């Protein structure tokens, strides 16, 4: 608590000491968490030294005897000497390199001040002569400085000026150097205080207040640097997360390729081993069908053999197709022609009452694809869509413009009016050998996705229970191709492959 007898000047210097102590303590806490940032630690020690200097100013302001004033001035000189000695390595850290002789020059100052204090050669116990007052500290009591004390004052001012000169002549690698007027104010006020003390002018000292300007300047630079570091850290964190995701995606892709390679190798072996037994079963069932039935269930059993042999044959074909490497032979095709080829080929595999609709949206455009592979992929999707509507419906095959990741794509879609898929089924639909059809192999979507990925595209499945299913194929489109096709925009065209009979 501030005593009731303390002057306003004493209160201000005491508050100033608290500010310096808080800033210095915070800087040391920051340095404790990041020991490599030595400049912050040195700055904290400088601020704590100035807190002691401000306490000496408070004691000098409130001194009532020459002895008290002498002790206060001794504390001031020692604290200021330590601050000046520490200010040299602080500026050296900003500069990124200082001549070796500078450190002994600064370190010798507080050592000399302590030795002079021990031997009584810093102040003398008589009052300094008083001169005209400026009105700031009319009750100020001062002790007389010895020649050693005056030497310490001059040395102190030289250390501060040298440190500032070194800092502002080099590169500020820490980016903490305050504007040049801040240290200039400290030097000017220190010189004024020395002049005022030696001339005996009864006035308030300015050094402790001027240093506050320097503290504010450095603190502002510390805050600005912390913001820069925070932004840089956020950027690096985002880059690290993105790199981690890319590495994880690459790792998953590699695992998937290894799995596919293993599946392909196994599929080729299984398919080769199944071919001969399947051929024998097929020939046997054919012979049995031609032979004279021996029982009522004879033909039924023969049909079962035929169906199962045909299913195994389709499975073998699917395994061989899936296991073979896909190398597209790319050519530029009109999307309307590509869809027409696919729907014409798929139409023969559908029931006569199936309804197939072809749509070309926007300008349709042209795409760089392997026509045979894309036609086969679209046929698989059309057949799947047809089988998803046992009660009848319309399969819509469409083409148009799309975007994926901000890039233009050729969008091919196959949509059915079936019951759609619930969420649990939608999560498993891409799995190999997973199928809901009695005679399905579970390889159709896998083959389609491999064909699309071989073209550098992506397959997307959108299905809601009760609303049907849409499978979208996003194929990359060259900008030049898209621009060349833009002027040939045509309105929507609809072709019914199996029109409904007239009523």
N, C-alpha and C positions, 0 to 999 in steps of 0.2 A: 504493500500500500504506500502511496505517496504521502509523505508527511505534510501537515498543514502549514509548516514553515517553508516548504520548498517553493522556489520561484518558478515562474512560467518557463524561463530558460532551462532550468534544471529538469522540469517535467518533459520538455521537448527533447533534450539530449537523452534522457532515460528511455523515452519512447523510441527514439532512434536506435538505441542499443538493443531494444527488443526486436526491432525490425531486422537489424543486421544478424542478430542471433537466430531468428526464425529462418531467414534466407540461407544462412550458412548451414544450419542444421538440416534443412531440406536438401541442400546440395550434397551434403555428406551421406544422407540416406540414399539419394539417387546413385551416388558413387558406390555405395556399399552393394547395391544391386547390380552394378555394372562396373567392375573394377578396371576394366580396360579404358574407361573414359576418365583418365587422370585429370584432365583439365577441369572437370566438374568438381573433383575432390579438392584440388588446389584452390579453386574459387571459393569453396565452402570454408576452407581455413582462412583465407583472406577476409571473408565476411565476419567470421568469429573474432579475428584480431581487431577488426574495426568496431565490433560490439564492445570489446574491452576498452578500446580507445574512447568510444562514446561514454562509457561508464566513468572513465577518467575525466572527461569533460564535465559530466554531472557532478563529480566530486569537487572539481575545481570551481565550478559555478557556485556550489553551496559551501565552499570553504570559509571558515571564520577566523582562521589564523594562518600565519605564514607556514607553519609546520604542515598543516593540512594541505595547503596549496602546493607545498613542495612534494608531498607524497602523491598528490593527484597529477602533477606535471611529470613526475617520474613514471607513473603508470602510463600516462599518455605517450611519452617518448618510447618506452619499451614496446608498447602495443603497436605504435606506428612503425617502429623499426621492424618488428616481426611481419607486419602487413606488407611493408615495402619489400622485405626479403622474399616473401612468398609471391609477391606480384611479379617478380622476375620469372620464376618457372611457369607461372600462369601465362604470361605473354610468350614465353618460350614454346609452350604447347601450341599456342595459336600459330606461331611462326613456323613450327615444324623443324626447328634446329637453331641452336644458339652457340656462340663461341664459349669455350670451356672456362675462360677467365671470368665470365659474367657471374657464374654461380658463387665462387668464393668472394667476389666483390659484394654481392647481396647478402651472403651468409655472415660476412664479417660485421655488418651493421648491428644486428641484435646482440651479437656476442660482445661487441665493443660497448653497447649501451648497458648491458648487464654488468660488465666489469667496472665501468665508471660508476654505476650505482653502488656496487659492492664496496668500492674504495671511496665513495663520497665525492666523486668528481663530476657529477651530472648537474646537481643544483646546489645552491648555497642557501643557508637558512635566513637570509635577510630579504626584506620585501623589495620588489623591483620598483624603480621610480615610476610614479604615475604621471601621465601627461593629460592632454585634453581628452575628454570623454566624448564618444559618439552617441551616448545615450542608450546603448544596448545592454550593457552590464555595468551599471554604476557602482555596484558593490564588489566587483571582482578583485580578489586578492591574488597576487602572483609572487612566486619566489624567483630569485635571481638565478639565471643559468650560468654555469661555468663555461670556460672556453671549450671543455670537452662536450658540454651539452650543445653548444652552438655548432661544434663540429658534427655531432650526431644529426642535428637538424639539416645541415647542408648535405651531409651524406645521404640522409633520407630522401631529400628532394632529388638528388642525383640518381638514386636508385629508381625512383618512380619515373623520372624523365628517360632514363636509359631503357627501362622495360618497355615503356610506350614506344620509344624509337625503334627498338628491335621488333616489336609486334607489328607496327604499321609499315616497316620496311620489308617484311616478308609476306609469304602467302598464308592466308588464314585457312588452314586445312580443317579446322574444327568449325568454321563458319560461325564463330561466337564473338568476333571482334565488333565492339559497339561503334557508333559513329565517332569520328575523330574529335568532335567538340566535347564529348563526355570526359575522356582522360585529360583534355586540355583544361577543362573546368577544374578538375582535381588538382592539377599542377598549379594553376593560377591561384586557387584558394589556399593551397598549402604555402605558396610563396607569400601570399598576403598575411597569413597567420604568423609566419616567421618574422616578417617585417614588422607587424603590429606588436609582437612580443618584444622584439629588440628595441623598438622605439618607445615602448612603454605606453602605447595608446590603450586606453581602457575600453575594449570593444569585444563583441562576441566573435568567437572563432568560427571559421566557415568550412574547415577541412572535413569534419564529420558529416556536414550537410552536403557538401559537394560530392563526396564519395557515393552518396545515395543515387546521384544521377548515373554514375558508372554502374552501380548495382542494377538499377532499373534497365539500363541498356543491355547488359549482359544477360539479365533474366529474360528480357524480351527475345534475345537471340536464342537462348536456351529453349524457350517455348516454341519459337519458329522451327528450330532444329528438331524438337520432339515431334512436331506435326509432320515435318518432312520424313522423319524416320518412321512415324506411324503410317503415313501414306505408302512409303516404300515397302514397309513390312506387309501392309495389306495387299499391295500389288504382288509381292513375292509369294505371299500365302496363296493368293488366287492362282498364280502361275504354278505353284507347287501342287495345289489341288487339281488343277487341270492336267498337269503332268502325271500325277498319280492316277487320275481317271484314264488318261491315254495308256499308261502302262498297264493298268488293270484290264482295259479293253483289249490291248494287244495280247496280254496274257490269256484272256478268255478266248480270243480269236485263235491263238496258237493251240490252246487245248482243244478247241472245237475242230481245228484242222487235223490235229493228231487223232482225235476221236473219229472224224470222218475218214481219215486215211485207214484207220484200223477197221472201221465198218466196211469201207470199200474193198479192202483186201479180203476180209472175211466173206463179204457178199460175193466177190468173184469166185472164191473157193466153193462156197455153198451152191452158187448157181451152177458151177461146172459139175459138181457132184450130183445135183438134182436133175440135170438135163437127161441123162440116160435113163434113170428110173421113171421119170415122167414120160419119156417116149415109150417105154415098155408098157406103162399103165395105160397110156392112150391107145396103143395098138391092141392091148388086151381088151379094153372096154369096147373098142370098135368091133373086134372079133366076136365078143360076147353078144353085142347088139345084133350081129348078123346071124348068130347061131339060133337054134330052136329053143324057146324058153322052156325051162324045166319046172318052173313054179310060177305062181301068180305074181310074186315080188321080183321076178327076174328083171323086167324092164326098169322097175324103180331103182333097183340096185345099180344097174348099168348107168342110169341117168345120174345117180349120186357119184359114181366113179368119174363120169365125164365132167360133172360140175367141179368136183374137187381137183381133178387133174388140170382143168382149165384155170382154176383159181391159183394153184401152185405155179402154173406156167406164167400167169400174170405177175405173181410175186417174184419169180425168177427174172422176168423182163424188167420189173421195177428195180430190183437189186442191181442188175447189170447197168441199167440207165443211171441209177444213183451213184454207183461206184466209179463210173467212167469220168475222167477229167473233162470239164466243160471249157472249151476254147472257142468263143464266138467268132464267126466269120462275118464281120460287120459290113453292112452295106446301107446306104441311105434309102429309106422307103417312106412312102406316104402312109400315114397312120390309118387313113380310111381303107387303103388297099390291104394293109396288114390285118385289120379287123375283118374285112371281107374274106380274106383267105382263111383266117381262123374259124370264123362262123360257118363257112362252107364245109370245112373239114369236119367240124364238130357236129354238124347237122345230121350226118349219116349215123352217128352213134346215139342219137336221141330218139325217143319214141315219136311216132307220127303226129301225135296231138300236142307235142311240146311247142311252146311259143318262144321264139328267140327274136330279140329286138337289138338292132344295131344303131348306135348314136355316135355322131361326130360333133362335138361341141367346139365353140370358138372357131379357130381356123384349122383345127386339126393338126396342122404342121407336118413336119417330117422328122423322122428319128433314125438314128444310126444303130441298127440292131442286126442280129442274126435272124433272118426271117423264119427259118426252119425251127430254131429253138423257141422263139417267141410264139409261133403258131402252136407248137406242142404244149407250151405252158398255158396258153389261153384255152386250148382244148381241154386240158385237165381241169381248169377252173370251171369251164362251162359244164362239163360232165358232173363235177361235184355239185355245182349249183342246181343242175337238173335233178340229181338224186336227193337233194335237200328238200325237194317239193314233191313228195309222193302224191299229194292231192291235186297237183297241177299248179301252174303259175307261169310267170314270164321271167326268162333270163335276159337281162339287159347287159350288153357289151358296149362300152363307151370309150371314147378317146377325147382328149382335150388338153388344155394347158394346166400345169400345176406348179407348185413350188415346194422345195424341200431344203430346209436349212438356209432360206433366203436365196436359193438358186433356182432358175427355171428348170422345169422337168416336163417330159411328156408323160401324161397321166393316163394309164389304161385301167379300166375298172370292169369288174364282173359282179353284177348284183342279182340276187334272187329274191323272190317273194315268200320264201319259206318261213319256218317258225323261228329262225335265228338260233343263237347259241347262248346259254346262260354263262355267267362268269367262270365257274369252275371248268366248264368245257372249253371256253375260249382260252384259258391259260394253258391247256394241254394240246391244243389243236396242232401246234407246230412240232410236237414230239414225233420222232420216227416210229413207225409201225403202230401209231395210235389211230384208230378209226372207229367210227360209229356204224359203218355199213357192214352188213353180214359178209359180203364178198369183197370188201375193200382190203387194200394192202397197207395203208397208212404211209405210203411213200409219195403220193401225188403232190401234196403241198411242199414236201421237202425238195422234190425235183424242181418245182416252180421257183422256190426261193433261191435255189442254187443257180438257176438260169438267170434270174434277175440280178443276183449279186455278181455273177460273172460279167454282166453288162455295166456294173458300177452303180446299180440302182438299189431300191429297197422295196420290200413287200409289207403292206399294212393291212391288217384285218380289223374290220369294224362290224360288230354284230351285237344286236340287242334282242333278247328273247321276245318273240312276238312281232318283230319288225323286219326280219330278214337279215341277210348278210351281204356285205360289200367287201370285196378284196381289191385293193388298189396296188398297182405296180407303178412306182415312180422311176422313170428311166431318165438319165441325164441327157440334156439337150444342149447342143452347141449354140452359142449366142448367134453366130453367123447363120446357122440353119434356121433359128427362130426368126431372125430378122428377114431372111429371104422368104420365109413362108407367110409372114404377116400380111402382105397385101392381098393374099389369096383367100381372105376370110369368106366363109360360106355360112349360110344359116344352118340351123340344126336339121339333120337328115335322119329319118327313121325308116328302117327297112325291116319288114316282118319276114323272117325266114319260113315260118309256118303260120300264115295268116289264119285267123279264125274263120270258120265257114260262115257263109252268109245265112242269116236267119230267115 
